[in-house]
């Protein structure tokens, strides 16, 4: 009895520390409790969660397997095990446990569907990508042909693979359309007709729906828009996810409410309640900045929650969803036949569709001009999911052609993709791997400083830079880019055009990309400094805090909702 009480006390202490996100301490308490009650399922589950949040995936897997051995129907343990295998890109192991669960008749319909549409975010070759895409397409067809697949989105939702699909060279219109059809098939509620409540005021009421109005790229791209729209014409409401994490940008959003410029509403977990809260606010326009990134809110976009629904380039690709009326992009970003890549009607502005504040850099860490004494520094400070296997060839050629070159990348938060990419590229680089370096992740100020120290920045092929390019323009470090036919790779090129840069570092082939990168990295020191200064000045004039776009956007929104005028 004393042993059970002591274990209970330790468990409660562990739970309290877990709530505070003190995961090391919660792990310690759960382990002590388990030493007293080694087979306790609740303790095993909570220990695994604590380990998972510390990125100790393999230790967590060991604990979860023990929990499943103790209780084969343990859905919590199985769900977390699935999640870990997905994060580790262990497609084969995921498939194996699905098979085992199915054989034991312990597999839920949700788990079976989830396994069918799982799409990894790392590949060793373009051939592997093609095989996975073909497999996904087949599985989507199987789902659509199965009349017995019905789930309640209010109770359990399956994450779609749309985010991962974007990071390659394909036009994803058709497969995104099929994903939407599959989800409408799985979740009948997503086909509901919603009775809207009319806004009878003279102002256009816009609802921005996101979980990323915090310290995130999305906030940096859209906060300026929200702050600068004319309040005599527009009323702004931000609908936050219950998952929204607080940070400095989030505080600035809240300050807008204090000043009476915006209304903040936090949505609940409950799907039906989310819908009703949004409807009750009588919106003219629903605006989704990041529809492929926020899966707590993704399914809302299947329903018509306002007369007009718009999405944009927070994630720069079509949804494939006909419930979305418009996609806000730019003439600078799209090719002439771009409409063929979208289910939404394209709105093409004259400027990049954003209002980006010029970064504020602490003078204490401001870049010194003599930094270019560190020559031949190539930097690609991008999220590693953008590193397509074909990009490896560019790294290889740079390191072979420029014997002094060093290529710097940033580790991912859990150091999973970093190791995977390093292992993949080792086979191609041989001894040159010593000049291929991963840096620890850093705060924004240091990140911008890193960009300033580089001789040249490398834009990933197929899915290029956006926010990072704008931040790098504080110092004006040139980014070499190779745009494709799709928006996701054309933002850097578009930014150069808006900055009115002649002979910008835009290339058409891999060899051009490599040669130009080497040329810039080996540029005369004075010439390099002059180039950086010029790019920084042009960014200040034409890229940052572009009020012309705000005027343009206001006119577009008024035209869309012309019934109010």
Secondary structure, DSSP 8 states (H G I E B T S, - for coil): -HHHHHHHHHHHHHHHHHHTT-HHHHHHHHHHHHHHSTT-HHHHHHHHHHHHHTT-HHHHHHHHHHHHHH-TT-HHHHHHHHHHHHHTT-HHHHHHHHHHHHHTT---HHHHHHHHT---S--S-HHHHHHHHHHHHHHHHHHHT-TT----TTT-----SHHHHTSSSS--HHHHHHHHHHHHHH-GGGG---------SSSEEEEEEES-SSSSHHHHHHHHHHHHS-TTTEEEEEEE-TT----HHHHHHHHHHHTTS-EEEE--S-HHHHHHHHHHT--SEEEES-TTT-HHHHGGGGS--SSEEEEEGGG-S----TT--EEEEETTT--TTGGGG-SSEEEEESS-S---------GGG---GGGGGS-SEEEE-S-GGG--GGGHHHHHHHHHH-TT-EEEEE--TTSHHHHHHHHHHHHHHGGGGGGEEEE----HHHHHHHHHH-SEEE--SSS--SHHHHHHTTTT--EEB---SSGGGTHHHHHHHHTT-TT-SB-SSHHHHHHHHHHHHTS-HHHHHHHHHHHHHHHHHHTSS-HHHHHHHHHHHHHHTGGG-
